[in-house]
Amino acid sequence: MIRKRKYNIVPNLLNLDFTAAMHNQERSVTISDFWIRERWLQVTVILDLFSHRSTA
């Protein structure tokens, strides 16, 4: 049985190459949800792949 996907799959534009030649050229984003005190808290981290520092 083949199941249809509920969500669109985004193409892998970086092709697993996480190196960048200069600042603000490539970024990685992670989003996490936490259930805290009867409400959802969403935490987003944006990582610059050149300096490996959080930008937001």
C-alpha positions, -999 to +999 in steps of 0.1 A: +000+000+000+014+034-010+005+063+012+003+099-001+024+124+018+005+151+037+033+176+033+054+189+004+090+177+005+115+206+000+144+197-024+179+194-008+195+225-023+227+222-002+231+185-011+245+179+024+274+204+018+273+226+049+303+248+040+300+284+029+326+308+014+314+340+030+290+353+057+253+352+052+256+330+021+240+298+035+220+292+067+204+264+086+172+267+105+158+245+133+124+249+149+114+232+182+080+233+200+077+229+237+045+225+258+051+248+288+024+258+313-006+250+292+007+267+260+031+261+232+065+278+231+082+278+197+120+283+196+137+290+163+175+290+158+191+303+126+227+292+121+252+309+097+271+280+081+302+301+076+308+313+112+287+286+128+271+312+150+235+317+158+222+348+139+187+349+154 
